[in-house]
Amino acid sequence: MAKQTITVIKGDGIGPSIIDSALEILTAAGCDFDYEFVDAGLAALEKTGELLPQDTINTIARNKITLKGPLTTPVGEGFTSINVTLRKQFGLYANVRPVKSFVGTKARYEDIDIITVRENTQGMYSGLGQVTSEDGNEAQAMSMITREGAEKIVTFAYELAVREGRKKVTAVHKANILKSTSGLFLKVAREVAERYPEIESTEMIVDATCMKLVMSPEEFDVIVTTNLFGDILSDLCAGLVGGLGMAPGANIGENAAIFEAVHGSAPDIAGKNLANPTSVILASIQMLEHLEMGETAERIRSAVADVIKSGDRTTRDLGGSHGTTDFTQAVIDRL
């Protein structure tokens, strides 16, 4: 059996240090991968003049599995978001953002276990019809939902629920106002739900969902929704478990998958050995589960959970006084 090759994009800011942490932990857990390192973001721009070089695109396509640190897209300089470009380039239609409580994070809630499944390529992020009038006084953008796109993402959410033994899927929408786009999404979600009678199916308007997540998060299990709403709700869910430093993300398509830390590049602490690598470690756990290496994934998750619970060499955002390398070693010691 051929050895799995993983494309690795270290990214910008704290990206290289937290990716190095995840790779050290994967090695300590016995993962025998080959790694192919490529650039994107500011690191690529400095080297090649491009945010997303063709060589990087080719490598992602060839290896099909990518582990990615945070990337910076320069703001207000005419550059298209690298993450959006990658999702479109490789048809990564499903964005999977799990959040799970870890004892010791000092988060406001306990026992949170929610997965947000977000449609990744349509809706308000489709990039269609973005125009600004010549006088700068009017701007327009267009949202597009297709039946095929809605059916794929809702089916993905139900299949994930079945696979992971989840009990409930909540379709989140704004069909009371956005009657065409959100209306189509909701109509398709109801149709798909009928195919999965063993799963409890509910639907909720997005603003009510935000309120409910804060007041009664235990009522949610799997959330499936459109692009913009999913972007907002998944960050809200991250806040329930301690912030974006505790939240991984997977972007999954039929022929490729990219696993990433979902937070920013934090240039203010880059190179200072201060960053919490948990998000990208959890992303690497998602990657292992995608590769059907569930036992190894669980070993790493348990090690991370024990480090945080015990406060052993934790980073400042977790209430400790240690840095990235010490936190990494604490996880490795448990492996």
C-alpha positions in Angstrom: 0.0 0.0 0.0 1.4 3.4 -1.1 2.3 5.8 1.7 -0.1 8.7 2.0 1.4 12.0 0.9 0.0 15.1 2.6 0.3 18.6 1.0 1.3 21.1 3.8 0.8 24.8 3.5 2.4 26.4 6.6 0.8 29.7 6.0 1.5 33.2 7.4 2.2 34.7 10.8 1.9 31.9 13.4 1.1 29.4 10.7 4.6 27.8 10.5 4.9 27.3 14.3 1.5 25.7 14.8 1.8 23.5 11.7 5.2 22.3 12.9 3.5 21.5 16.2 0.8 19.4 14.5 3.3 17.5 12.4 5.5 16.7 15.4 2.4 15.3 17.2 1.3 13.3 14.1 4.8 11.7 14.0 4.8 11.0 17.7 1.4 9.3 17.3 3.0 6.9 14.7 1.6 8.5 11.5 3.9 7.5 8.6 3.1 10.2 6.1 5.2 11.8 3.4 4.8 15.6 3.4 5.1 18.0 0.4 5.5 21.6 1.4 4.1 24.4 -0.7 3.5 28.1 -0.3 0.3 30.3 -0.4 -0.6 33.7 1.1 1.9 36.4 1.9 4.8 33.9 2.0 4.0 32.9 -1.6 3.5 36.5 -2.7 6.9 37.5 -1.5 8.6 34.5 -3.3 6.5 34.4 -6.5 4.4 37.5 -6.8 1.3 35.3 -6.5 -0.9 34.5 -3.5 -1.7 31.0 -4.9 1.0 29.8 -7.3 0.1 27.2 -9.9 2.6 24.8 -8.4 0.6 24.9 -5.1 -2.6 24.2 -7.0 -1.0 21.3 -8.8 0.4 19.7 -5.6 -3.0 20.0 -3.8 -4.7 18.3 -6.8 -2.1 15.5 -7.0 -2.1 14.6 -3.2 -5.8 15.3 -2.6 -5.2 15.8 1.2 -3.9 19.1 2.5 -3.1 20.4 6.0 -3.1 24.2 6.0 -2.2 27.0 8.4 -3.8 30.4 8.4 -3.3 32.5 5.2 -3.4 36.2 4.9 -5.2 37.9 1.9 -4.1 41.5 1.7 -7.2 43.7 2.4 -8.3 46.4 0.0 -5.7 45.6 -2.7 -7.9 43.8 -5.2 -6.9 40.3 -4.1 -9.5 37.5 -4.1 -9.7 35.5 -0.8 -7.3 32.6 -1.1 -9.7 30.3 0.9 -12.6 31.1 -1.4 -10.4 30.5 -4.4 -9.3 27.1 -3.1 -12.9 26.1 -2.4 -14.0 27.0 -5.9 -10.9 25.5 -7.6 -11.3 22.1 -6.0 -15.1 22.0 -5.5 -14.8 21.9 -1.7 -18.5 22.2 -1.2 -18.7 21.1 2.5 -17.1 23.1 5.3 -17.2 21.0 8.5 -16.6 22.9 11.7 -16.9 20.8 14.9 -16.7 22.3 18.4 -16.4 20.3 21.5 -15.8 21.4 25.1 -12.5 20.7 26.7 -12.3 20.8 30.5 -9.8 23.5 31.5 -10.4 26.1 28.8 -12.3 28.4 31.1 -15.0 28.6 28.4 -18.5 29.8 29.5 -20.2 26.5 28.7 -19.6 22.9 29.4 -20.5 19.7 27.4 -20.8 21.4 24.0 -20.6 19.1 21.1 -21.9 20.7 17.9 -21.0 20.3 14.2 -21.8 23.1 11.8 -21.9 21.9 8.1 -21.7 24.9 5.9 -22.2 25.1 2.1 -18.9 26.4 0.9 -19.3 27.6 -2.7 -22.7 29.3 -3.3 -24.9 31.8 -1.5 -23.5 35.3 -0.8 -19.9 34.0 -1.2 -20.5 32.9 -4.8 -18.9 36.2 -6.0 -21.6 36.8 -8.5 -22.8 40.3 -9.5 -20.4 42.3 -7.3 -20.5 45.8 -8.7 -20.1 49.3 -7.3 -21.5 52.3 -9.1 -19.0 54.8 -10.6 -19.8 57.4 -8.0 -19.3 54.9 -5.2 -22.7 55.4 -3.7 -24.3 52.0 -4.6 -23.0 48.5 -4.3 -24.6 45.2 -5.3 -23.9 41.5 -4.8 -25.9 38.5 -5.8 -26.6 35.3 -3.9 -27.1 32.1 -5.8 -28.5 28.8 -4.5 -28.9 25.7 -6.7 -31.0 22.7 -6.0 -28.0 20.5 -6.7 -25.8 22.5 -4.3 -28.4 22.5 -1.5 -29.1 18.8 -1.9 -25.4 17.9 -1.8 -24.7 19.8 1.4 -27.8 18.7 3.2 -27.2 15.1 2.2 -23.6 15.4 3.4 -24.9 16.6 6.8 -27.3 13.7 7.2 -24.7 11.2 6.1 -22.2 12.7 8.6 -24.9 12.4 11.3 -25.5 8.7 10.5 -21.8 7.9 10.4 -21.1 9.6 13.7 -24.2 8.4 15.5 -25.7 11.8 15.8 -29.4 12.2 16.7 -30.5 15.5 15.2 -30.0 17.8 12.2 -31.1 21.4 12.2 -31.5 23.2 8.9 -30.9 27.0 9.4 -32.4 29.5 7.0 -34.0 32.9 6.5 -36.8 31.7 4.2 -39.3 34.1 5.8 -37.4 37.0 4.1 -35.1 35.6 1.5 -37.9 33.6 -0.1 -36.1 32.6 -3.3 -32.6 31.6 -2.2 -33.2 30.6 1.4 -36.6 29.3 0.4 -35.1 26.9 -2.1 -32.5 25.7 0.5 -35.3 25.0 3.0 -37.5 23.2 0.5 -34.6 20.9 -0.4 -33.6 20.4 3.2 -37.1 19.2 4.0 -37.0 16.8 1.0 -33.7 15.3 2.1 -34.8 15.0 5.7 -37.6 12.6 4.6 -34.9 10.1 3.5 -33.5 9.9 7.0 -36.4 9.0 9.3 -34.0 7.7 12.0 -32.6 11.3 12.4 -34.6 14.0 14.2 -35.0 16.9 11.7 -35.7 20.5 12.8 -35.5 23.8 11.1 -34.8 27.3 12.5 -34.5 30.9 11.3 -30.9 32.1 11.6 -31.5 34.9 14.0 -33.4 32.6 16.4 -30.6 30.1 16.0 -28.1 32.7 17.3 -30.2 33.3 20.3 -30.8 29.6 21.0 -27.1 28.8 20.7 -26.4 31.3 23.5 -29.3 30.3 25.7 -29.6 26.6 25.1 -26.7 25.2 23.1 -27.4 21.7 24.3 -30.4 21.6 21.9 -28.1 21.5 18.9 -26.3 18.5 17.4 -25.6 19.0 13.7 -26.4 22.3 12.0 -26.6 22.6 8.2 -26.9 25.9 6.5 -25.8 28.2 3.6 -22.5 29.9 3.2 -22.9 33.3 5.0 -25.0 31.9 7.8 -22.6 29.0 8.3 -19.6 31.4 8.5 -21.3 33.4 11.3 -22.8 30.5 13.2 -19.6 28.4 13.2 -17.7 31.3 14.8 -20.4 31.7 17.3 -20.1 28.0 18.2 -16.4 28.4 18.6 -17.1 31.1 21.2 -19.0 28.5 23.2 -15.9 26.4 23.7 -13.3 29.0 24.2 -12.7 30.8 20.9 -11.3 30.1 17.4 -8.1 28.7 19.0 -10.2 25.6 19.9 -12.0 25.3 16.5 -10.8 23.3 13.5 -12.2 23.2 10.0 -12.4 20.8 7.1 -13.2 21.7 3.5 -14.3 18.6 1.7 -15.1 17.9 -1.9 -15.4 14.8 -4.1 -11.7 14.8 -5.1 -9.9 16.8 -2.5 -10.0 17.8 1.2 -8.2 20.7 3.0 -8.0 20.7 6.8 -7.1 24.0 8.5 -6.9 26.2 11.5 -9.8 28.5 11.1 -8.3 31.5 13.0 -6.2 34.3 11.5 -2.5 34.5 11.2 -2.0 36.6 14.3 1.1 38.5 13.0 1.5 40.3 16.3 2.6 37.1 18.1 4.3 35.5 15.1 7.8 34.1 15.9 7.3 34.6 19.6 6.5 31.0 20.6 3.2 32.1 22.1 0.5 30.6 19.8 -1.9 28.0 20.9 -1.7 25.2 18.3 -4.8 23.4 19.3 -7.0 24.5 16.4 -4.6 23.0 13.8 -4.0 19.9 15.9 -7.7 19.3 16.0 -7.8 19.9 12.2 -5.1 17.2 11.8 -7.4 14.9 13.9 -10.2 15.7 11.4 -7.8 14.7 8.6 -7.0 11.4 10.3 -10.7 10.6 10.7 -11.2 11.4 7.0 -8.4 8.9 6.2 -10.2 6.4 8.4 -7.5 6.5 11.1 -9.9 6.9 13.9 -7.9 5.2 16.6 -4.9 7.4 16.1 -7.2 10.5 16.0 -8.7 9.5 19.3 -5.3 9.0 20.9 -4.3 12.5 20.0 -7.6 14.0 21.0 -7.3 12.4 24.4 -3.7 13.6 24.9 -4.8 17.2 24.0 -7.7 17.0 26.4 -5.5 15.8 29.2 -3.0 18.6 28.7 -5.7 21.2 28.8 -7.6 19.7 31.7 -4.4 19.4 33.8 -3.1 22.8 32.8 0.3 21.2 32.0 2.4 23.6 30.0 -0.7 25.3 28.5 -0.5 28.6 26.6 -1.6 32.0 27.9 -5.0 31.9 26.3 -5.7 28.7 28.2 -4.7 30.2 31.5 -1.1 29.0 31.4 2.3 30.7 31.0 3.9 28.4 28.4 4.4 28.6 24.6 3.8 26.6 21.5 6.8 24.3 21.9 6.1 23.4 25.5 2.4 22.7 24.8 3.4 20.5 21.9 5.8 18.5 24.1 3.2 18.1 26.8 0.9 16.4 24.2 3.8 14.3 22.9 4.7 13.1 26.4 1.2 11.7 26.7 1.5 9.9 23.4 
